[in-house]
């Protein structure tokens, strides 16, 4: 693995801490990292060596209880990345700490224990056992941990209620809709009470309405349970909905990382700007993003709103006020916002809204 003296220190307090992670496929893949070959573009590297850098020098931290979304187009490296984090694919170089333990250095037996007890995985393809009932599918993860039958079925019934599967314990997977089957997958992952959940495009195969319901379900479960989650998707709207922070990948590298508001307000390049172009800014940005100084002739007798309020939610109050609304955050006056400011934002001109 990497020379730790030249790698930025990982954060042992993070739920997940990743440093200088690489995954190179191809002949002599281990001779790419740390050489001039690592600086080549993906196409150049392929032409020069026959290798593909699927994950390229990726570093990030995930805080306990955070939903960290990794997104990008097909081939960007996002699914390879999450498989490296769980060692379903062995990374070429790097450090991956899960609760302070470098899983790239643990033994095969310790890795199996971590997969059984510390983190769970949910994939696009549900992987349910067709000959087993819902409750048996959920209890299976506990069965392989050696849990006694009465205890594991009691736990399975708990998570059945938790994910909205009441009344379906004795159904078989083929009798369930796609959304219900994915609830079984979530329940199975939650049954072991994991510290971290990895979800790799879990709703990509679902119809739009069912997908929306399942997104809301993940948000509810996160709010209720506070699990740390790494969520992989190619859908920016989904990323914006479920993520506390988002990392956008291209050609194996992270091109920008930040909150949904960061990405919409300050895209790092044209690639990110194109991703965020169709996201309604008023649904993501907060009032502090468009608060401006008081203009001549305006007064401060209007209502007061918190700068952390999403503009969409604040719009009815602003329109009703018909004058400058004070924007305050943490006791500090940030500026004012008027109906005209909101209308300029909705038209897509963030800079005009700040002017």
C-alpha positions in Angstrom: 0.0 0.0 0.0 0.9 3.7 -0.1 3.9 5.1 1.8 2.1 6.6 4.8 4.8 9.2 5.2 3.7 10.8 1.9 0.0 10.3 2.4 -2.2 12.9 4.3 -3.1 11.5 7.7 -6.4 9.8 7.9 -8.9 11.0 10.5 -9.4 8.3 13.2 -12.5 10.1 14.5 -14.3 9.8 11.2 -16.7 6.9 10.6 -14.8 6.3 7.3 -11.5 7.9 6.3 -10.1 7.3 2.9 -6.7 8.5 1.7 -5.0 8.3 -1.7 -7.1 5.4 -2.8 -6.3 3.9 -6.2 -7.7 1.0 -8.2 -5.9 0.2 -11.4 -7.0 -2.7 -13.6 -4.7 -4.3 -16.2 -1.2 -5.7 -16.6 1.4 -4.3 -14.2 -1.3 -2.3 -12.4 0.9 -2.0 -9.4 3.6 -0.2 -11.4 1.3 2.8 -12.2 0.8 4.5 -8.9 3.7 6.7 -7.8 5.2 6.9 -11.3 4.8 9.4 -14.2 2.2 7.0 -15.6 -0.2 8.1 -12.8 -0.3 11.6 -14.3 -1.6 10.4 -17.7 -5.2 10.8 -18.6 -7.4 7.6 -18.7 -7.1 7.3 -22.4 -3.4 8.0 -22.4 -2.8 5.4 -19.7 -4.8 2.8 -21.5 -2.9 3.4 -24.8 0.5 3.4 -23.0 0.0 0.5 -20.7 -3.3 -1.3 -21.3 -4.3 -0.3 -17.7 -7.4 1.6 -16.6 -7.3 3.7 -13.4 -10.9 3.1 -12.3 -10.3 5.0 -9.0 -7.7 7.7 -9.1 -6.2 9.2 -5.9 -9.4 9.6 -4.0 -9.5 11.0 -0.4 -12.4 11.9 1.8 -13.8 11.6 5.3 -17.4 10.6 6.3 -18.5 11.8 9.7 -20.5 9.5 12.0 -24.1 9.7 11.1 -23.5 11.4 7.8 -25.1 10.4 4.4 -22.2 10.7 2.0 -23.2 10.4 -1.7 -20.8 9.5 -4.5 -22.2 10.2 -7.9 -21.1 10.3 -11.5 -22.0 9.0 -15.0 -21.5 5.4 -16.0 -17.8 4.5 -15.9 -16.9 7.3 -13.6 -15.6 4.9 -10.9 -18.3 5.3 -8.3 -19.3 1.6 -8.0 -15.7 0.5 -8.1 -14.9 3.0 -5.3 -17.6 1.6 -2.9 -16.5 -2.0 -3.7 -12.9 -0.9 -2.8 -14.2 0.5 0.6 -15.6 -3.0 1.4 -12.8 -4.9 -0.3 -15.2 -6.7 -2.6 -12.5 -5.3 -5.0 -9.0 -5.1 -3.7 -7.6 -1.6 -4.1 -4.2 -1.1 -5.7 -3.0 1.5 -3.2 -4.4 3.6 -0.4 -5.8 3.7 3.1 -9.4 3.0 4.2 -10.2 3.4 7.9 -13.6 2.2 9.1 -13.9 3.4 12.7 -10.2 3.8 12.9 -9.3 0.4 11.6 -7.5 0.1 8.3 -9.6 -2.6 6.5 -7.0 -2.9 3.8 -4.6 -4.4 6.3 -6.9 -6.8 8.2 -6.9 -10.6 7.7 -9.5 -12.4 5.7 -11.2 -13.7 8.9 -11.3 -10.2 10.4 -12.7 -8.8 7.1 -15.5 -11.4 7.2 -16.3 -10.4 10.8 -16.5 -6.7 9.8 -18.8 -7.5 7.0 -21.1 -9.5 9.3 -21.2 -7.1 12.2 -19.9 -3.6 11.3 -21.1 -2.7 7.9 -23.8 -3.8 5.5 -24.3 -3.5 1.8 -27.4 -2.9 -0.3 -27.1 -3.3 -4.1 -29.3 -2.5 -7.1 -30.0 -6.2 -7.6 -31.8 -7.3 -4.4 -30.1 -10.8 -4.2 -33.0 -12.2 -2.2 -33.2 -16.0 -1.7 -36.3 -16.9 -3.8 -37.1 -20.1 -1.8 -37.1 -18.3 1.5 -39.9 -16.2 3.0 -39.3 -12.5 3.8 -38.6 -13.1 7.4 -36.2 -15.9 6.5 -34.3 -13.6 4.1 -34.0 -11.0 6.7 -32.9 -13.5 9.4 -30.3 -15.0 7.1 -27.7 -12.4 7.9 -28.1 -13.2 11.6 -28.1 -16.9 11.0 -24.6 -16.8 9.4 -23.5 -14.8 12.5 -24.5 -17.8 14.7 -27.4 -16.2 16.4 -30.0 -18.5 18.0 -33.2 -19.0 16.0 -35.6 -17.3 18.5 -33.3 -14.3 18.9 -32.7 -13.8 15.1 -36.4 -14.1 14.3 -37.3 -11.6 17.0 -34.8 -9.2 15.5 -36.1 -9.8 12.0 -39.6 -9.0 13.1 -38.3 -5.7 14.6 -36.8 -4.6 11.3 -39.9 -5.8 9.4 -41.8 -3.2 11.3 -39.1 -0.6 10.9 -39.0 -0.7 7.1 -42.8 -0.9 6.5 -43.1 -4.6 5.8 -45.8 -5.3 8.4 -47.9 -8.2 7.2 -45.4 -9.5 4.6 -43.2 -11.7 6.9 -44.5 -14.9 5.3 -44.5 -13.8 1.7 -42.0 -15.0 -0.8 -39.9 -12.4 -2.9 -41.8 -13.2 -6.1 -45.0 -12.1 -4.5 -43.6 -8.6 -3.8 -43.2 -5.5 -6.0 -39.7 -4.2 -6.7 -40.1 -1.5 -4.0 -41.1 -4.1 -1.4 -38.3 -6.4 -2.4 -35.8 -3.5 -1.9 -37.4 -3.0 1.6 -36.5 -6.6 2.3 -32.9 -5.8 1.2 -32.8 -2.8 3.5 -34.2 -4.8 6.4 -31.6 -7.5 5.9 -28.9 -4.9 5.9 -30.3 -3.3 9.1 -30.8 -6.6 10.9 -27.2 -6.8 12.1 -27.4 -3.2 13.4 -24.3 -2.1 11.3 -22.2 0.9 12.0 -22.0 1.8 8.3 -24.2 1.1 5.4 -23.0 1.0 1.8 -25.8 1.5 -0.8 -24.8 1.0 -4.4 -27.5 2.5 -6.7 -30.1 0.6 -4.7 -33.1 2.2 -6.4 -31.9 2.4 -10.0 -34.1 -0.6 -11.2 -37.3 0.8 -9.6 -40.1 2.8 -11.3 -39.9 6.6 -10.6 -42.7 6.7 -8.1 -41.5 3.7 -6.2 -38.0 5.1 -6.3 -39.2 8.4 -4.7 -40.9 6.4 -2.0 -37.7 4.5 -1.3 -35.6 7.6 -1.1 -38.0 9.0 1.5 -37.7 5.7 3.3 -33.9 5.9 3.5 -34.2 9.5 4.7 -36.7 8.4 7.4 -34.5 5.5 8.5 -31.5 7.7 8.7 -33.3 10.2 10.8 -34.6 7.5 13.1 -31.4 5.4 13.4 -28.6 7.9 12.6 -26.7 5.3 10.6 -23.6 6.4 8.6 -24.3 5.8 4.9 -22.3 5.9 1.7 -24.8 6.1 -1.1 -23.9 5.6 -4.7 -26.1 7.0 -7.5 -25.9 8.5 -11.0 -29.0 10.7 -10.4 -28.2 14.2 -9.1 -31.7 14.8 -8.0 -31.5 11.7 -5.8 -28.1 12.8 -4.5 -29.4 16.2 -3.6 -32.4 14.7 -1.8 -30.7 12.1 0.4 -27.1 13.4 0.8 -25.5 15.6 3.5 -22.5 15.9 1.2 -21.8 14.8 -2.4 -18.7 13.8 -4.2 -18.9 14.0 -8.0 -16.6 11.6 -9.9 -15.3 11.7 -13.4 -12.8 9.2 -14.9 -12.0 7.7 -11.5 -11.2 11.0 -9.8 -13.3 13.3 -7.5 -13.8 16.6 -9.3 -15.8 18.3 -6.5 -17.0 17.5 -3.1 -19.4 19.5 -0.9 -22.9 20.1 0.3 -25.8 20.2 -2.3 -25.8 23.9 -1.8 -22.1 24.2 -2.5 -22.4 22.3 -5.8 -25.3 24.3 -7.1 -24.0 27.7 -6.0 -20.3 27.2 -6.9 -19.7 24.4 -9.4 -16.0 23.7 -9.7 -16.0 23.4 -13.5 -18.2 23.0 -16.6 -18.7 19.3 -15.9 -20.2 20.0 -12.5 -22.2 23.0 -13.8 -23.7 20.7 -16.5 -24.7 18.2 -13.8 -26.4 20.9 -11.7 -28.0 22.9 -14.5 -31.5 21.3 -14.2 -31.6 21.4 -10.4 -34.0 24.2 -9.3 -31.7 26.5 -7.3 -34.5 27.6 -5.0 -34.9 24.0 -3.8 -31.3 23.7 -2.7 -29.9 27.1 -1.9 -30.5 28.8 1.5 -31.4 32.5 2.1 -27.8 33.4 3.1 -26.8 32.6 -0.6 -28.8 35.6 -1.9 -28.9 37.9 1.1 -27.6 41.4 0.0 -27.0 44.8 1.7 -29.9 47.1 2.4 -30.5 49.4 -0.6 -31.3 53.1 -0.5 -35.0 53.5 0.3 -35.4 50.1 1.9 -36.2 49.7 5.6 -35.8 46.9 8.1 -39.4 46.7 9.4 -40.1 43.5 7.5 -40.2 40.0 9.0 -37.0 38.1 9.9 -36.0 34.8 8.5 -33.1 32.4 9.3 -30.3 32.4 6.7 -30.2 28.6 6.8 -33.8 28.4 5.5 -34.2 26.9 2.0 -35.4 29.6 -0.4 -38.3 27.5 -1.6 -39.6 27.2 1.9 -39.0 30.9 2.6 -40.7 32.2 -0.6 -44.3 32.4 0.7 -43.2 34.6 3.6 -41.1 36.8 1.3 -43.8 37.2 -1.3 -46.4 38.0 1.4 -44.1 40.6 3.0 -43.9 42.6 -0.3 -40.8 44.4 1.1 -37.3 43.6 2.3 -37.1 40.6 4.6 -34.3 40.5 7.2 -31.9 37.5 6.9 -30.2 36.6 10.2 -28.1 33.6 11.1 -26.6 32.8 14.5 -27.6 36.2 15.7 -25.8 38.0 12.9 -27.5 40.2 10.4 -26.6 39.0 6.9 -28.7 41.3 4.7 -32.1 41.4 3.1 -34.1 39.6 0.5 -37.0 40.9 -1.5 -39.5 39.2 -3.9 -37.5 40.5 -6.8 -34.4 38.8 -5.5 -36.2 35.5 -5.3 -37.6 35.9 -8.8 -34.1 36.6 -10.2 -32.8 33.4 -8.5 -35.6 31.3 -9.9 -34.8 32.6 -13.3 -31.4 31.0 -12.8 -29.2 34.1 -12.4 -27.6 33.6 -9.0 -25.2 36.4 -9.5 -28.0 38.8 -10.4 -29.8 37.7 -7.3 -26.8 38.7 -5.2 -26.3 42.1 -7.0 
